[in-house]
Amino acid sequence: KEKITFGITYINNVQLFHIGTEAKLHRVLKKYENGTSDIMVEALNFFHLKEFKKVMPGKLYSGGVTESIEVENKMATTGLKKNYKKFVQLIKNQILDDGELDSIKTLDIVKKINLPSVKKFQMLNLENDKARQKFLSDELKLMFKIREQENQIKGKFYLN
């Protein structure tokens, strides 16, 4: 089976950012008559886009020159694990035992909480893992506050 990899860069509205993820084609889910497909990919690593071309020579798509980025991915701190455990209980209505948290790393939590792309981009641009863990803890606390507010107003609004 051929290993097909390609880059996915972050685009916010119409602005192309010079950071992205190298992805490997995992499988084709569905092919359409117009030639497009729904695919499932696996993220391999991050890259910095050094040069971008709207159309690659001899191809029908854009591309560019990239450079791999090593992203520090340390074990989650006790505080981050505590906030993540609370997130799973409050938002996902599940219970985690401490054993499930023993080996969890920063980027594992990012994948599991489903941050919006803009937040992932902000987090990825932070200087180190310590800053990323603080950012994640703050995002989780914000989610708790939002859920708390939702619960307070639940049942207080009625349609006419």
HELIX and SHEET records of a PDB file:
HELIX    1   1 THR A   78  LEU A   90  1                                  13    
HELIX    2   2 ASP A   98  LEU A  101  1                                   4    
HELIX    3   3 THR A  106  ILE A  113  1                                   8    
HELIX    4   4 SER A  117  LEU A  124  1                                   8    
HELIX    5   5 ASP A  129  ILE A  153  1                                  25    
SHEET    1   A 4 THR A   5  ASN A  12  0                                        
SHEET    2   A 4 GLN A  15  LYS A  31 -1                                        
SHEET    3   A 4 SER A  37  LYS A  53 -1                                        
SHEET    4   A 4 GLY A  63  ILE A  69 -1                                        
END                                                                             
